[in-house]
Amino acid sequence: MQRIKQWQVDHRRTRPLEYHLWDAMLTLWLMGWMGWLPAYAFGGLWILPLCLAGVSAPGLYVAWRSRLHRQHRLRCDWLEPPRSLAGRPDVRR
């Protein structure tokens, strides 16, 4: 997530929509993690599926964008590691 966020910050002037979409995904992720305990503590069990969806939002977004990128329907530059890091054994892909 850090690599994607850094790419978004570096390109926020040229790709503002992607920047704001990723911020929305991170906001949902944070709301999901922060919301489950109060929901459980105060008996709002109906909100737990929404918290789970929020926690899953960044991964689902990346999977959706990856699929569209593989189908050549959408170009997604932040899926690939930077060229300076390619080939380094300590960098996960």
N, C-alpha and C positions, 0 to 999 in steps of 0.2 A: 504494500500500500504506500510505503514511503517513496518508492521509485516513481510510482504513478503520480503521486501528489507533487513531487519535485518537478516532473515533466509538465504538469498542469500549471504550476507557478511560473516556470520558465517561459511558457507559451500563452499566458493568460491574455496578453494584448492581441495576439493573432488568432486565438481560439477561445473567445470568452464563453461561448455556450458550453464547451467541454469542461472548462474550469468550473462553471457554476453547477453543472450536472454532477461533477465529482464531489464538490462541496456538499451538495444535497445528499449524495450517497453516504458521505462521512457523517453528516448530521443525523441521518436515519440510523446509522450504525451506533452512534453515541446514544441516541434516544433509546434504542433497543437495549443496550447494556445498562443504561441508567434507570430504565423504566420497569424492569422485571421485578426488582426487589420491592419497591413501593406497591406495585400491582399485586404481588403475592401477599405482602404484609397487610394491606387494607382490603383484601378479599376481592379485588378486581381481576379475577381469574380470566375473564373474557378478554382482557387486554394482552395476555401472555402470547397468543399467536401473533399479534401485531408486533410485540417486542422481538419475537423470533424472526419475523420478516425483516424488521429493522436491522437486526444483527447480520442477517444474510444478504442485505441489500448490496454492499460493495462486491461481494463474490458473484452474485447473480448479474450485476451490471457488467462486470468484467467478462463473465461467461457469454453474455448476450453480445457484447461488442466483439469478442473473439470470434464468435460464430459468424457474425456479419462480415468481419475482416477476412476470414477464411473463404467465405462465399464471394469475395470481391464486390460486395455491395456497399461497403463502408471502409474507408481507410482509417486505420487506427495506429498512429506512430508510437504511442506510448506502450504498446504491447511488447515491443522488442527492447532488449536491454541496449543501453548506449553503446556505440561502436567501440569506445575506449574501454569498456568493461567486457566486451565479448572475448571469449577465450580464457578469461581468468577463472581458475578453478574455485575460487571462493564466492563467485557470483551465481546465485540460483536463477534458473530461467523459468 
